[in-house]
Amino acid sequence: MHPIAAPDSAGSALGFLGSGGLAVCLTVLLVFGVMGKGRVRLTTGRAGIVAFLAGTAYTAAGKIWASPQQVVEQGWTGLGVGGSGGPFGEFGIGAACLLLALLMLVAPLNPVRATVLSLVAAFTWPTAGPGSIWDVPGQFTAAVFMMLGA
């Protein structure tokens, strides 16, 4: 066995990726795909999907990858989401999740804006809690990642 190969890498079609490795790979795809200077150019929709996948991988990886999630959580807290004393009055996490979905549907997005919005959604939607409709995309993505060996 190669010295850097993981012992459980035989169970996956891609070998052992690890959540951190997957986060790095998706980030590289996202950055270079949004720039569009190479062979792959991510359109708005594809940039959003890759960003959501990357955000889910960041959550799973933890460590340094948790920093963007902490920034998003602090931003929502600053706007009063989840509390009763924010500048918008009582603003629940469900409303924040719905707001993100509406922005994805109706706002004029380019690949960069879609990337940022989808990363925020990847960190926000799971906080609505298990059993909510907002948790489904993250759970589905996590299940696919587990099948790929991440």
C-alpha positions as a Python dict, from the first residue, in 0.01 Angstrom:
ca = {
    (1, 'M'): (0, 0, 0),
    (2, 'H'): (119, 350, -79),
    (3, 'P'): (228, 535, 237),
    (4, 'I'): (-27, 816, 198),
    (5, 'A'): (-318, 593, 100),
    (6, 'A'): (-586, 552, 362),
    (7, 'P'): (-669, 197, 466),
    (8, 'D'): (-1038, 245, 389),
    (9, 'S'): (-985, 398, 44),
    (10, 'A'): (-1087, 79, -136),
    (11, 'G'): (-1456, 135, -50),
    (12, 'S'): (-1496, 444, -268),
    (13, 'A'): (-1477, 496, -642),
    (14, 'L'): (-1252, 798, -591),
    (15, 'G'): (-1048, 659, -304),
    (16, 'F'): (-1048, 829, 33),
    (17, 'L'): (-1118, 1201, -13),
    (18, 'G'): (-1174, 1324, 338),
    (19, 'S'): (-1396, 1622, 409),
    (20, 'G'): (-1101, 1862, 412),
    (21, 'G'): (-972, 1728, 81),
    (22, 'L'): (-1315, 1759, -72),
    (23, 'A'): (-1343, 2116, 58),
    (24, 'V'): (-1011, 2206, -103),
    (25, 'C'): (-1107, 2046, -437),
    (26, 'L'): (-1448, 2215, -449),
    (27, 'T'): (-1296, 2550, -355),
    (28, 'V'): (-1044, 2523, -639),
    (29, 'L'): (-1324, 2432, -881),
    (30, 'L'): (-1532, 2722, -754),
    (31, 'V'): (-1258, 2985, -771),
    (32, 'F'): (-1127, 2892, -1113),
    (33, 'G'): (-1472, 2812, -1250),
    (34, 'V'): (-1614, 3149, -1147),
    (35, 'M'): (-1309, 3329, -1287),
    (36, 'G'): (-1380, 3143, -1611),
    (37, 'K'): (-1028, 3175, -1749),
    (38, 'G'): (-958, 2801, -1775),
    (39, 'R'): (-1134, 2511, -1941),
    (40, 'V'): (-1431, 2524, -1702),
    (41, 'R'): (-1654, 2828, -1675),
    (42, 'L'): (-1927, 2805, -1415),
    (43, 'T'): (-2252, 2972, -1511),
    (44, 'T'): (-2465, 3132, -1242),
    (45, 'G'): (-2663, 2816, -1166),
    (46, 'R'): (-2363, 2588, -1165),
    (47, 'A'): (-2163, 2828, -950),
    (48, 'G'): (-2447, 2823, -698),
    (49, 'I'): (-2458, 2444, -691),
    (50, 'V'): (-2080, 2409, -653),
    (51, 'A'): (-2082, 2675, -380),
    (52, 'F'): (-2355, 2490, -189),
    (53, 'L'): (-2157, 2167, -219),
    (54, 'A'): (-1842, 2345, -101),
    (55, 'G'): (-2024, 2499, 194),
    (56, 'T'): (-2154, 2159, 298),
    (57, 'A'): (-1800, 2021, 275),
    (58, 'Y'): (-1673, 2314, 486),
    (59, 'T'): (-1923, 2230, 758),
    (60, 'A'): (-1818, 1865, 757),
    (61, 'A'): (-1446, 1947, 753),
    (62, 'G'): (-1447, 2188, 1047),
    (63, 'K'): (-1107, 2330, 1153),
    (64, 'I'): (-1015, 2627, 931),
    (65, 'W'): (-1315, 2557, 710),
    (66, 'A'): (-1551, 2656, 993),
    (67, 'S'): (-1449, 3023, 967),
    (68, 'P'): (-1691, 3118, 685),
    (69, 'Q'): (-1976, 2952, 874),
    (70, 'Q'): (-1892, 3150, 1187),
    (71, 'V'): (-1895, 3475, 988),
    (72, 'V'): (-2238, 3392, 846),
    (73, 'E'): (-2374, 3300, 1190),
    (74, 'Q'): (-2242, 3625, 1338),
    (75, 'G'): (-2400, 3819, 1052),
    (76, 'W'): (-2742, 3663, 1114),
    (77, 'T'): (-2706, 3727, 1487),
    (78, 'G'): (-2619, 4090, 1418),
    (79, 'L'): (-2939, 4123, 1216),
    (80, 'G'): (-3137, 3979, 1507),
    (81, 'V'): (-3221, 3644, 1350),
    (82, 'G'): (-3339, 3404, 1617),
    (83, 'G'): (-3396, 3678, 1872),
    (84, 'S'): (-3666, 3931, 1935),
    (85, 'G'): (-3464, 4250, 1957),
    (86, 'G'): (-3317, 4288, 1609),
    (87, 'P'): (-3357, 4583, 1374),
    (88, 'F'): (-3623, 4392, 1178),
    (89, 'G'): (-3823, 4290, 1484),
    (90, 'E'): (-3888, 3923, 1543),
    (91, 'F'): (-3698, 3746, 1262),
    (92, 'G'): (-3675, 3368, 1282),
    (93, 'I'): (-3430, 3134, 1115),
    (94, 'G'): (-3711, 3006, 891),
    (95, 'A'): (-3759, 3357, 755),
    (96, 'A'): (-3385, 3385, 691),
    (97, 'C'): (-3393, 3053, 502),
    (98, 'L'): (-3694, 3162, 298),
    (99, 'L'): (-3526, 3495, 223),
    (100, 'L'): (-3222, 3314, 82),
    (101, 'A'): (-3441, 3090, -136),
    (102, 'L'): (-3634, 3391, -265),
    (103, 'L'): (-3313, 3577, -346),
    (104, 'M'): (-3190, 3272, -538),
    (105, 'L'): (-3512, 3274, -740),
    (106, 'V'): (-3573, 3643, -808),
    (107, 'A'): (-3252, 3843, -762),
    (108, 'P'): (-3036, 3930, -1062),
    (109, 'L'): (-2740, 3703, -998),
    (110, 'N'): (-2405, 3658, -1166),
    (111, 'P'): (-2169, 3370, -1081),
    (112, 'V'): (-1999, 3562, -798),
    (113, 'R'): (-2326, 3665, -634),
    (114, 'A'): (-2466, 3313, -677),
    (115, 'T'): (-2154, 3174, -510),
    (116, 'V'): (-2184, 3401, -207),
    (117, 'L'): (-2558, 3347, -173),
    (118, 'S'): (-2525, 2969, -201),
    (119, 'L'): (-2243, 2956, 53),
    (120, 'V'): (-2459, 3154, 296),
    (121, 'A'): (-2747, 2913, 228),
    (122, 'A'): (-2523, 2611, 285),
    (123, 'F'): (-2443, 2743, 632),
    (124, 'T'): (-2788, 2881, 717),
    (125, 'W'): (-3036, 2618, 598),
    (126, 'P'): (-2915, 2336, 827),
    (127, 'T'): (-2956, 2564, 1130),
    (128, 'A'): (-3333, 2556, 1077),
    (129, 'G'): (-3314, 2215, 1240),
    (130, 'P'): (-3371, 1852, 1156),
    (131, 'G'): (-3707, 1785, 1000),
    (132, 'S'): (-3736, 2125, 836),
    (133, 'I'): (-3747, 2149, 459),
    (134, 'W'): (-3434, 2365, 472),
    (135, 'D'): (-3229, 2078, 615),
    (136, 'V'): (-3303, 1845, 322),
    (137, 'P'): (-3049, 1982, 67),
    (138, 'G'): (-2766, 1970, 321),
    (139, 'Q'): (-2855, 1619, 437),
    (140, 'F'): (-2879, 1495, 78),
    (141, 'T'): (-2543, 1651, -9),
    (142, 'A'): (-2381, 1504, 301),
    (143, 'A'): (-2517, 1159, 212),
    (144, 'V'): (-2371, 1184, -141),
    (145, 'F'): (-2037, 1294, 3),
    (146, 'M'): (-2034, 992, 234),
    (147, 'M'): (-2091, 764, -64),
    (148, 'L'): (-1794, 929, -238),
    (149, 'G'): (-1567, 871, 60),
    (150, 'A'): (-1552, 1221, 206),
}
